[in-house]
Amino acid sequence: MGLFDKKTCDVCSEKIGLLGNRKLEDGNICSKCAKKLSPFTTDRRKTTLSEIKEHLAYREANKAEVAAFRVTRTLGGWTKVLIDDNAGKFIVTTSDRWQNENPDVIRLSQIRSCRTNIEESRTEIMKKDSNGRSVSHYPKQYKVELDYKVILDIDSPFFSEIEFKLNTFKVDSTSRECRELERQLNEVNQALHDARSMAQPAATQYAPQPAQNEAPQYAPKTAAPPQYAPQAEQAAPQYAPPSAAAPTNPQFCPSCGAAVASSTGKFCESCGNALR
């Protein structure tokens, strides 16, 4: 197949013009089919043909959702957030004829988070010197312009984020328009937070109490183990019986030298002389 040969759309089977091809991960679609995709879709080149067909089926079914949508609140300015409080759904659109544009109808419960951002861009203000050259002021001066953005994290198989601006063009930070855009930004943020909370009531942060007749759900108390060692039974007296007195060294009579049998005697039994 040559470089400039016409390809066939893998969705509608029509021939694709020279500049009309849109690449997929594993195929091609024409620009006409690509326009049917959600404007919030990203990474088309990394999307498979089967995923694209599923996405287009979702977009076709979305037309019935648009027809049934009933606006109860309108928020924002250039980009509008339309809310159907009765159905718990919303739309983000820049079109006044949104019924003909097939905007994505999203459940409020699909909002994971809502963030706002005032994005600032600066351009240095220059002046001309005596030679006609552009030079900086001292100190430097800047023109500050702002974008008022809303970022929604969405729980959807077809896109995960919606980012949009409330202003059409960048707004000079010194203009009166900034105050109105900041009011709109806070209004959209608060309204979507409140609507999300109502659609997704917070889980109870405590355990439910048992019914009055329900048995208490706790383990019975057990006796605490003693904090000391048990006393032993009365033990026998821990002493040795008295032993016989050890015999004293034998004594000798100083007169005759005979051994004296008893240490308590006063006279020698052999010679009769006094021992001491």
Secondary structure, DSSP 8 states (H G I E B T S, - for coil): --TTS-EE-TTT--EE-TT-EEE-SS-EEEHHHHTTS-TT---GGG--HHHHHHHHHHHHHHHHHHHH---SEEEESSSEEEEETTTTEEEEES-TTGGGT----EEGGGEEEEEEEEEEEEEEEEEE-TTS-EEEEEEEEEEEEEEEEEEEEE--SS-SEEEEESSSS-EETTSTHHHHHHHHHHHHHHHHHHHHHHHS----SS-----TTS---S--------SS----------------------EE-TTT--EES-SS-SB-TTT--B--
